[in-house]
């Protein structure tokens, strides 16, 4: 099997595994607790992940994770005072909806990205806002305010 096909198969298998896990957690009524615990750990591991993945900019977070996981089709635009990142498709969301509808966005996608973004840009995570997700809307949109007013 060609390496590209193998990678695509692994990416889809990983997304299906996460979707199944999220839906199982939801059925067991522990999803919220697990997402909160994961969020705490992600803030602690963001520096390591950024170093391991050679992430050095806000754009790198979105594009590198898209390349590795092959999940969401992120595009990033620089705007006055920051950035807006948008994804119009996500394999993880689509699979999770098909498997029961539990939301994987925070614990497995957005929270890790927010931790990595906060770390790489040296801004408070409160300056990063999730405007919409593909679980509830037609796109996933994240706003990053890097303007500190100085």
Secondary structure, 3 states (H helix, E strand, C coil): CCHHHHHHHHHHHHHHHHHHHHHHHHHCCCHHHHHHHHHHHHHHHHHHHHHHCCCCCHHHHHHHHHHHHCCECCEEEEECCEEEEEECCEHHHHHHHHCCCCCCHHHHHHHHHHHHHHHHHCCCHHHEEEEECCCCCCCEEEEEECCCCC
